[in-house]
């Protein structure tokens, strides 16, 4: 069944949670009621979808699809939002299969869309057409080729349930990836590496993500955390190849790693390995003129130290 086949390839691509802005509704100023059907547009900033009440006049599924796609392709009367079909993108063909799957074929202009635009368009089409009786899933194509992710894998079948809805007005894109983190070995005198799968927002820098994952600690038995779990991340930023990590004072109350170097270089090595910088400057409550545990000078940016890393197999 299609239900068992959908979305197997989407695990390593961008995921999306669309925050549907509850803005004023159709051109007559009516916001959709609880039981009203509606069409999705995008706000003028291109960051959120907007509902406009629209009555699906047609009784037959095929006629409803044609009618609704035509409506979505037109610019609304309101200046507060616009059609999700931008940059010349349009649906050139569609086909409804016997197992309630709607195949939608976009023109080649679809490839011009930015990731946020592409996801908003796809989310709007899925959420709008899923209201039509007889449609359970949608499959997307560009021309006759299946729509693929950045890894070249087919996106696969999508339904309305594949888009998480929250109140608000911003779009959050999520990406799945892997980061390599350094923790302490069991003796507290060497660094050991763990590869962690993560799902993170595009609004968060990879450097901040790494710091937060270090605070969470390792998941492998035998590894020791390097940061207190109550450590607050005040700020993480990158400028001129230097990553500036500002932590709360909880960072100073570390009882985990025996050697202070292990804590400091777990942070430095993890960020440099996984981020975009070549050095890391650590501060506490904005103050960097500190000797961590009385032995590590934090007044200057630090470079990676791989001599502390335990060789594999030991």
C-alpha positions as CSV (number, residue, x, y, z in Angstrom):
1,X,0.0,0.0,0.0
2,X,1.1,3.6,-0.5
3,X,1.0,4.2,3.2
4,X,3.8,1.7,3.7
5,X,5.9,3.2,0.9
6,X,5.8,6.9,1.6
7,X,8.8,9.1,2.7
8,X,11.5,6.5,3.0
9,X,14.0,8.7,1.4
10,X,13.2,11.9,3.3
11,X,15.3,11.1,6.3
12,X,18.4,12.8,5.0
13,X,17.0,15.9,3.5
14,X,15.5,19.1,4.7
15,X,12.5,18.6,6.9
16,X,10.1,21.4,7.5
17,X,7.8,22.6,10.1
18,X,5.5,25.3,8.7
19,X,4.2,27.9,11.1
20,X,0.9,28.9,9.6
21,X,0.2,32.5,10.2
22,X,-3.4,33.1,11.3
23,X,-3.7,36.3,9.2
24,X,-6.8,37.9,7.7
25,X,-8.5,35.6,5.2
26,X,-9.8,36.0,1.7
27,X,-10.2,39.0,-0.5
28,X,-13.5,39.7,1.3
29,X,-11.7,39.9,4.6
30,X,-13.0,36.6,5.9
31,X,-10.7,34.3,7.9
32,X,-11.5,30.6,7.3
33,X,-13.9,29.1,9.8
34,X,-13.3,25.8,11.5
35,X,-15.1,23.8,8.8
36,X,-14.2,26.0,5.8
37,X,-12.0,24.8,3.0
38,X,-9.2,27.1,2.1
39,X,-6.2,27.8,-0.1
40,X,-2.7,28.5,1.1
41,X,-0.7,31.5,-0.1
42,X,2.6,32.9,1.2
43,X,3.2,36.1,3.1
44,X,5.1,38.9,1.4
45,X,8.2,38.1,3.4
46,X,8.2,34.6,2.1
47,X,8.5,33.2,5.7
48,X,5.0,31.8,6.3
49,X,1.9,30.3,4.7
50,X,-1.4,32.2,4.9
51,X,-4.9,30.7,4.8
52,X,-7.6,32.2,2.6
53,X,-11.1,30.8,2.7
54,X,-12.1,29.3,-0.6
55,X,-15.1,27.1,-1.3
56,X,-14.3,24.1,-3.4
57,X,-17.2,24.3,-5.9
58,X,-16.6,21.2,-7.9
59,X,-18.1,17.8,-6.8
60,X,-15.7,15.6,-8.9
61,X,-12.2,15.2,-7.5
62,X,-10.5,15.9,-10.9
63,X,-12.5,19.1,-11.3
64,X,-11.7,20.2,-7.8
65,X,-8.0,19.7,-8.4
66,X,-8.1,21.7,-11.6
67,X,-10.1,24.5,-9.9
68,X,-7.9,24.7,-6.8
69,X,-4.6,24.6,-8.7
70,X,-5.9,27.4,-10.9
71,X,-6.8,29.4,-7.9
72,X,-3.4,28.9,-6.2
73,X,-1.6,30.0,-9.4
74,X,-3.3,33.4,-9.4
75,X,-2.2,36.3,-7.3
76,X,-4.7,37.2,-4.5
77,X,-6.3,40.5,-4.2
78,X,-4.7,41.2,-0.8
79,X,-1.4,42.9,-0.8
80,X,-0.5,41.1,2.5
81,X,0.3,37.8,0.7
82,X,1.0,36.3,-2.7
83,X,0.8,33.1,-4.7
84,X,3.2,30.3,-3.7
85,X,3.9,29.9,-7.4
86,X,6.8,32.3,-8.1
87,X,9.6,32.6,-10.6
88,X,7.6,31.2,-13.4
89,X,6.9,27.9,-11.7
90,X,3.6,26.2,-12.6
91,X,2.0,22.8,-12.7
92,X,2.2,21.5,-16.3
93,X,0.4,18.1,-15.7
94,X,-1.2,16.0,-13.0
95,X,-2.7,12.6,-12.7
96,X,-4.9,11.0,-10.0
97,X,-4.2,7.3,-9.6
98,X,-6.6,4.6,-8.5
99,X,-4.9,4.4,-5.0
100,X,-5.6,8.0,-4.2
101,X,-2.2,9.3,-5.1
102,X,-2.0,12.6,-7.0
103,X,1.0,12.9,-9.3
104,X,1.9,16.5,-9.8
105,X,4.4,17.6,-12.5
106,X,6.1,21.0,-12.3
107,X,7.8,22.8,-15.1
108,X,11.6,23.1,-15.2
109,X,11.4,26.5,-13.6
110,X,10.9,24.7,-10.3
111,X,14.7,24.3,-10.1
112,X,15.1,28.0,-9.7
113,X,13.4,28.1,-6.3
114,X,15.4,28.6,-3.1
115,X,15.1,25.9,-0.5
116,X,12.6,27.9,1.6
117,X,10.5,28.8,-1.4
118,X,10.5,25.2,-2.6
119,X,9.3,23.9,0.8
120,X,6.7,26.5,1.2
121,X,5.3,25.7,-2.3
122,X,5.3,22.0,-1.6
123,X,3.7,22.5,1.8
124,X,1.0,24.8,0.4
125,X,0.1,22.4,-2.4
126,X,0.0,19.4,-0.1
127,X,-2.0,21.1,2.6
128,X,-4.5,22.6,0.2
129,X,-5.1,19.7,-2.1
130,X,-5.3,17.2,0.8
131,X,-8.7,18.8,1.6
132,X,-10.1,17.3,-1.6
133,X,-12.0,14.0,-1.2
134,X,-10.2,11.2,-2.9
135,X,-6.7,12.4,-2.4
136,X,-4.5,10.8,0.3
137,X,-1.0,11.3,-1.0
138,X,0.9,13.4,-3.5
139,X,4.0,12.6,-5.5
140,X,6.0,15.4,-7.1
141,X,7.9,15.5,-10.4
142,X,9.9,18.1,-12.4
143,X,8.9,17.4,-15.9
144,X,8.8,13.6,-15.9
145,X,11.6,13.1,-13.4
146,X,10.7,12.4,-9.7
147,X,11.5,15.4,-7.4
148,X,14.7,14.6,-5.5
149,X,16.5,15.9,-2.4
150,X,20.0,17.3,-2.3
151,X,21.4,13.8,-2.2
152,X,19.6,12.8,-5.3
153,X,17.0,10.6,-3.6
154,X,13.4,10.8,-4.6
155,X,11.3,12.8,-2.1
156,X,8.5,10.2,-2.3
157,X,4.8,10.4,-1.3
158,X,3.7,13.2,0.9
159,X,0.5,13.8,2.9
160,X,-0.8,16.7,5.1
161,X,0.5,14.8,8.1
162,X,4.1,15.3,6.9
163,X,4.0,19.0,7.7
164,X,3.9,19.8,11.4
165,X,1.7,22.8,12.2
166,X,2.4,25.4,14.9
167,X,0.9,28.8,15.7
168,X,3.2,31.6,14.8
169,X,4.5,33.4,11.7
170,X,7.9,32.0,10.9
171,X,9.2,29.2,8.8
172,X,11.6,26.8,10.4
173,X,13.7,24.5,8.2
174,X,15.2,21.5,9.7
175,X,18.2,19.5,8.5
176,X,19.4,16.1,9.5
177,X,23.1,15.6,9.8
178,X,26.0,14.1,11.8
179,X,28.6,15.8,14.0
180,X,31.7,14.4,15.6
181,X,32.1,15.3,19.2
182,X,34.9,14.8,21.6
183,X,34.4,13.6,25.2
184,X,36.6,12.3,27.9
185,X,37.8,8.7,28.1
186,X,37.1,6.7,31.3
187,X,40.3,7.8,32.9
188,X,39.7,11.4,32.2
189,X,43.0,12.0,30.5
190,X,42.4,11.6,26.8
191,X,39.8,12.7,24.3
192,X,37.6,10.1,22.5
193,X,35.3,10.8,19.6
194,X,31.6,10.0,19.1
195,X,29.6,10.6,16.0
196,X,26.1,11.9,16.7
197,X,23.1,12.2,14.4
198,X,21.3,15.5,14.9
199,X,18.2,17.3,13.6
200,X,18.7,21.1,13.8
201,X,17.1,24.3,12.6
202,X,18.7,26.3,9.9
203,X,18.4,29.3,12.3
204,X,21.0,27.7,14.5
205,X,24.7,27.7,13.7
206,X,26.5,24.4,13.5
207,X,28.9,25.7,16.1
208,X,26.2,26.4,18.7
209,X,24.7,23.0,17.9
210,X,28.0,21.4,18.7
211,X,28.3,23.2,22.1
212,X,24.7,22.2,23.0
213,X,25.4,18.6,22.0
214,X,28.6,18.6,24.2
215,X,26.5,19.8,27.1
216,X,24.0,16.9,26.6
217,X,27.0,14.5,27.0
218,X,27.9,11.2,25.4
219,X,25.6,8.3,24.7
220,X,28.4,5.7,24.6
221,X,29.2,3.8,27.7
222,X,32.7,4.4,29.0
223,X,32.8,8.0,27.8
224,X,32.7,10.9,30.4
225,X,30.9,14.2,29.8
226,X,33.2,17.3,29.6
227,X,30.6,20.0,30.5
228,X,28.1,20.2,33.4
229,X,24.6,19.6,32.1
230,X,23.4,22.8,33.7
231,X,25.8,24.9,31.6
232,X,24.1,27.8,29.9
233,X,25.1,28.9,26.4
234,X,25.0,32.7,26.4
235,X,26.2,33.1,22.9
236,X,28.1,31.4,20.0
237,X,29.3,33.4,17.0
238,X,31.9,33.2,14.3
239,X,34.0,36.1,13.0
240,X,37.1,36.1,10.9
241,X,37.5,32.3,11.3
242,X,37.3,32.5,15.1
243,X,34.4,31.0,17.0
244,X,33.5,32.9,20.1
245,X,31.8,30.7,22.8
246,X,30.3,32.6,25.8
247,X,29.2,30.2,28.5
248,X,27.5,30.8,31.9
249,X,29.4,30.5,35.2
250,X,28.2,26.9,35.6
251,X,31.0,26.0,33.2
252,X,33.5,26.7,35.9
253,X,31.9,24.2,38.3
254,X,33.1,21.1,36.3
255,X,33.6,17.9,38.2
256,X,33.7,15.6,35.2
257,X,37.0,15.5,33.4
258,X,40.1,15.0,35.5
259,X,42.5,17.1,33.3
260,X,41.3,20.6,32.5
261,X,42.8,20.3,29.0
262,X,40.3,17.6,28.2
263,X,37.3,19.9,28.8
264,X,38.7,22.8,26.9
265,X,40.0,20.9,23.9
266,X,36.8,18.8,23.7
267,X,35.1,22.1,23.0
268,X,37.8,23.4,20.7
269,X,38.4,20.2,18.7
270,X,34.7,19.5,18.3
271,X,33.9,23.0,17.0
272,X,36.9,23.2,14.6
273,X,36.3,19.7,13.3
274,X,32.6,20.3,12.6
275,X,32.3,24.0,12.1
276,X,33.8,26.7,9.8
277,X,36.4,28.2,12.0
278,X,40.1,27.5,12.8
279,X,40.2,28.8,16.4
280,X,37.9,29.0,19.4
281,X,37.8,31.8,22.0
282,X,36.0,30.7,25.2
283,X,34.6,33.2,27.7
284,X,32.5,33.0,30.8
285,X,29.8,35.6,31.2
286,X,31.6,37.6,28.5
287,X,34.9,37.6,30.4
288,X,37.9,35.8,28.7
289,X,40.7,36.9,31.0
290,X,40.4,33.7,32.9
291,X,42.6,30.7,33.7
292,X,40.3,27.7,33.6
293,X,40.9,25.5,36.6
294,X,44.0,27.6,37.3
295,X,45.9,26.1,34.4
296,X,44.3,26.9,31.0
297,X,44.7,30.5,29.7
298,X,41.4,31.5,27.9
299,X,42.5,35.1,27.1
300,X,43.4,34.1,23.6
301,X,41.8,32.0,20.8
302,X,42.9,28.4,20.9
303,X,43.7,26.0,18.1
304,X,42.9,22.3,17.8
305,X,45.1,19.9,19.7
306,X,44.9,16.4,18.3
307,X,47.7,15.1,20.5
308,X,45.1,14.7,23.3
309,X,43.0,12.3,21.2
310,X,43.1,8.7,22.1
311,X,44.2,6.5,19.3
312,X,41.4,4.1,18.1
313,X,41.7,0.6,19.5
314,X,43.3,1.7,22.7
